[in-house]
Amino acid sequence: MFKILYGWDNKDTFLHSLSFWQVINLHAVLLLGQNSSMTPREARAEAIRKFDPERKELKFLLEQALNSPDPKM
């Protein structure tokens, strides 16, 4: 089903299992968690603008959220 590539971890597998709109929604939620002055509409627009099929920025934001000693959400 999924092509497992060398160097992938659980986060990569998870992120690449998401549909386009799931990626956009997750990215928007993570952006909102980092920037309280951003509106949901702005976060969604930025997530669409910054869509990356490789999901590198999204993985970075996810790792920040998971590993933060002081989560903002």
N, C-alpha and C positions, 0 to 999 in steps of 0.2 A: 504494500500500500504506500508507505513512505520510503523514499530512498534515503537510507541512513548513510551519511557521509562521515568520513574520518574527521574527528574533532567536534562533532555535534554533541551537545549535552541535552539534558531534559528541557531546558528553556528553549533551545533551538527547535527541538522536536515539537514542543507545545506551540511555539509561535508559527511554525510552518504548517501546523494542522488547522490554523484558523482561516476562515474565508476573508475576502477583502474587507467586507463591512465589519467583521469581528475585529480585524486588525485596526481599522479606523476607530472603532468605539473604544477599544482598549487603549490605544494611543491617546485619544481625547481624554479619557479618565485619568491617565497618568499625567498628562499635561495640566489638567485642572488641579490635581493634587499638589503639583509643584508651584503653581501660580494662582493664588486665590483671587487676584484681580481680573483674571481671564473669565469670560463668559463661556458657557457650554457651546454656543454657536461659534465663537472664535476658536475654541479648542478643536472642535470638529473640522473647521476650515483649515486650521494649521495641520492637523493630522492628515487630511486629504492632500494638502500641498506637499507635505514632507513624506508621502508614502514611498517606501523603499521595498522592492520585492525581496531584498536580502534581509530586511528587518533588523538592521544593525542598530539604528538609533532606538528603535522600540525595545530591543534586547537590553540596551544600556539603561533606558528608563526603568524597565522591569527589574533589572538587577539593583538599581538604586533604591527602588521602592522596597524590594525584598530584604536588602541588607542594611538599610538605614537604621541607625540606633535611635533616631528621633523622627519617626514617620510623621508626615504632615497631614495625613488623612485620618 
